[in-house]
Amino acid sequence: MAVVPATRSRISQMNWFWVLRWFLAPILGMGLLALWIAVVEAEYYPRFILPHPFDIFDRMQVLYERGILERHVMVTLKEALAGLAFSIVLALPLGYIVARSKWLSALLLPYLVAIRAIPVVAIAALIVIWLGTDIKSKIFVVTFITWFPLMEATVVGVQNVDSHLRDLMRAYQANPLQIFWKLELPAAMPNLMSGLKISATLAVVGAAVGELIGASQGLAYLIVFGRGTSDAPLVFGAVGILTVLSLAFYGVVAALEHFVLAWRRA
């Protein structure tokens, strides 16, 4: 009898969640946009400091019609995707090795954490000096900023696997590959997906940081150019597109997580 109220409570919580997500959240966004427009039209700030949203849209539309906006977006997108791909290739095997070997964990982890503690802006400046201002330096910055969350998630996920389950699979003559594929990977997948969501959003941040240090194209280059020419609509527009890209990266990984972890909801 106690199951029914609990079920109703969960259904009620889910209903409120969907109301907040699909009804109240858009209303809040429209309210903030209306407040922004009201502040601009009241002329509390000059438009070269706080531009009207329509001015931002018009500026982006002009760049799009000239083919400029698409080129800069694609540059930033390539940098973020390539850097994230290298990060995955680097972080997953390294995280697994560190998680499975206590000796390597004790030896490497302090240095890996120390490397991660280096300020991104500082290392980005050095990378640009070493590799130049072309796309290679931006990919390196993206990899540097995204590999640690993914590696840390891998270490935590693999270390949290129940050792008794490993012993059980060994008792059934399972080889290391079978243990990894059938036990460790599925058990660590929730942590991996969480780390990948963090790294995916940071990939766009890393591309922007690299472009801010030194670049001749990309969305962050538009920000630098707009700052130098006091073109506030250009700066706001580029920042907005960077935000949309980050949200898109997060959404793709979240959708992948929903698909990959479908077995947990079964």
Secondary structure, 3 states (H helix, E strand, C coil): CCHHHHHHHHHHHHHHHHHHHHHHHHHHHHHHHHHHHHHHHCCCCCCCCCCCHHHHHHHHHHHHHCCHHHHHHHHHHHHHHHHHHHHHHHHHHHHHHHHHCHHHHHHHHHHHHHHHHCCHHHHHHHHHHHHCCCHHHHHHHHHHHHHHHHHHHHHHHHHCCCHHHHHHHHHCCCCHHHHHHHHHHHHHHHHHHHHHHHHHHHHHHHHHHHHHHCCCCCHHHHHHHHHHCCCHHHHHHHHHHHHHHHHHHHHHHHHHHHHHCHHHHC
